[in-house]
Amino acid sequence: MTRHRGYAELLHRHASNPILTAGDWPYPVHTVFNPGATLLPDGTTLLLCRVEDRRGHSHLCAARSANGVDGWVVDDEPTMLPDPVEYPEELWGIEDPRITFVEELGKYAVAYTAFSRGGPGVALALTEDFRSFQRCGLVMQPDDKDAALLPRRIDGNFALIHRPMHELGTHIWISVSPDLRNWGGHRLMLQARRGAWWDANKVGLSPPLIATEQGWLMIYHGVRHTAAGALYRLGLALFALDKPAVCLARGDSWMFGPEASYECNGDVGKVAFPCGYTIGADGDTIRIYYGAADTCVALATGSLRELLAWLTRNGQAC
């Protein structure tokens, strides 16, 4: 672990950043960002990227790499297009996928934002190969986004982390379902702080939760509104493995934020927004894939042990 301006530097930007840009696509696109990530059975890293066209509408497209850093092979055409005829909630595009492999189903669950006239809502799709998808439709009504499924049932139910937006605030919630289609048992999971805090007013899940021996590790984004606009940074929290609605610890300070030129300059500057990660064969190395300035894809690496140790030193009981 290195230090930056006296603070522990937990995530290290890859020297090749940005690792994917619109110029890498085999068809015309405006920007590529906010990818979901997973390791396929053969060890290939798959990124399911949000791709935006010049209309401002998004679809999803897969890129594959043997080493997760370079040599990306991008699908020749969109991997998953909006289907507003069968799924009107996708009228204005599909965005920000987060991937979870669910062993019980033998399939990957992709939670994504479906953008309709009513606003953004949470949709879910299942796939075995990232070639064909079985849509479950809208599972959380607008306005709601930043969602990911847990990889296993909790007390007999599937569990979904998501971020509804309403007059009571913009906080992270957890909901449960017996069948991935009917959802209830909504519980507040992590509340945005107030006042001058870095994560005041708005928080949201970044990549899916990470199972560790100490609990579910959450990397989340906090949004601070400044005179120069919104500033997105990342923090950590920990939740009980058997009761993921129970917060065990939450970091006081942010631990990663936009500083590099490709994070500060783009369609939406000063944004570092992860939607996916992979864990190395050592069980400790984490690769975090994130959207930079809503324009390109970047990579940062770290250690789960160091993230948890930092949270122990810099966190408080929730």
Secondary structure by P-SEA (a helix, b strand, c coil): ccccccccccbbbbcccccccccccccccccccbbbbbbccccbbbbbccccccccbbbbbbbbbccccccccccccccccccccccccccccccbbbbbbbccccbbbbbbbbbccccbbbbbbbbcccccccccccccccccccccccccccccbbbbbbbbbccccbbbbbbbbccccccccccccbbbbccccccccbbbbccccccccccbbbbbbbbbbcccccccccbbbbbbccccccccccccccccccccccccccccccccccccccccccccbbbbbbbccccbbbbbbbbaaaaaaaaaaccccc
